[in-house]
Amino acid sequence: MNTTIRYILGGSAVLFALLLAGSFAGALHPVGDSLAVFRLHFAAVLVLLALGWALAGRRAALALALVGACAVGPTAWMWVRPAEAVPAATLVHYQKNLLWVERDMTELAQDIRRIAPDVLTVQELTEGNVAVLSALNDVLPAREVCRFERIGGVAVASAWAKIPGSGFCDETLGVTGMQVEAPQGPLWVVSLHLHWPYPYAQAEQMEGLLPILAGLDGPVVIGGDFNSVPWSTSVARIAEATGTARVGPARSTYREFEPLVPLPIDHVLAPEGRSGTTETRPRLGSDHLGLVARIAL
């Protein structure tokens, strides 16, 4: 193999190795969480390039191939990990980015009724789609609604009674929540909508959000459009601040770029150590799938 091809293979392998390393650097700079979306892609291309480079005579390139292969494992596991058994006593949580556009919300309201959730978290709530909450007044009467200055509001609703005075809202940070009287005791229910990591303002948003979330006393469930993948630093920081963990495997909820780039960016977090399962629901007029979590209480 001629020298030019070896240089191309080598240079490309080093480039993808750097991109892969960057996808783990979300704690250092928000660009890391944007690169994390493509971590599996970077790793797969790195393996192929490094193997080609090794065949071209650079045996040390096998080390880069091994790095790429090792990076695949933990990320791939989030997609394929088996479902957990959930006891009969469960919290049913329906999470949905509504999409801000005005439309008929009847089908979505019917789907929510079909699932019969104990708690509901929504994002991109506007005058054009707020009818979905009105249609659920009888089954999810407790609620907290909060405007968001960017692209619609965030809201939580519950079949369980709201603890008076517990509701909170921050319009600039895209977060709202309330504490409800669950059968097992008081439970915080939080809805949030994060910006995209980089070049958008997720990092600044996180600095305001984390103290609020860390200050919630007692068990917490969170549903939201995180605009971050499950293995991102942002998801990990929110889980750490609230003593929670993601429920279920990674599920692609924003499918505009599939099959090339699946985007699992909607998540439900529940108290750490609680088993749970998730399933996706149809778009029903949104650009996001719904996400239903069943969590052991």
Buried (B, 14 or more C-beta within 10 A) or exposed (E): EEEEEBEBBBEBBBBBBEBBBBBBBBEEBBBBBBBBBBBBBBBBBBBBBBBBBBBBEBEEBBEBBEBBBEBBEEBBEBBEEEEBEBEEEBBBBBBBBBBBEEBEBEBBBEBBBEBEBBBBBBBBBBEBBBBBBEBBEEBBEBBBBBBBEBBBBBBBBBBBEBBEEBBBBBBEBBBBBBBBBBEEEBBBBBBBBBBBBBEBBBBEBBEEBBEBBEEBEEBBBBBBBBBBBBBBBBBBBBBBBBBBBBBBBBBBBBBEEEEEBBBBBBBBBBBEEBBBBBBBBEBBBBBBBBBBBBBBB
